[in-house]
């Protein structure tokens, strides 16, 4: 009888210890995941980039790094825009032709339907560029985003490539607010770095 009481007492302690370990593991895991999520949010907001986004209705910031920024439209149209800063110079006409030719060689038909005169605020002042808008019909076997736009802007120390995509060509006007909300501001140390990297 005494042995059974000691055994029961031992079993109760054993259960309490196991429960305490389980609770500690669960709470610790939850805290670690919460910390990682909070750190990821802080990092997202503290990435130093050459672009800034002046918040406009219907657009949210997407992936960002030191030389690029993406924005997503909050509607069901699938629209997004993307800007990337690159060192060197660019021949916009040649780049657009090469891009168009590569799509046509891949079996897609691409038609430039219009061009929009655009501006972006930079540390050099307000700069203008042309945004070329294309209709790229998909097929049942190869569905595509049928509205595609591309633009280039040459700057003194590099250039910016602008892209916009929507599910259909008719939705491309939605991207204008997103692209117009971008600002470019590169500091002198970054300009020196980009120039030296050439």
Secondary structure, 3 states (H helix, E strand, C coil): CHHHHHHHHHHHHHHHHHHHHHHHHHHHHHHHHHHHHHHHHHHHHHCCCCEEECCCCCEEEEEEECCEEEEEECCCCCCEEEEEEEECCCCHHHHHHHHHHHHHHCCCCEEEEEEEEEEEEECCEEEEEEEEEEEECCCCCCCCCCEEEEEEEEECCEEEEEEEEECCHHHHHHHHHHHHCEEECCCHHHHHHHHHCC
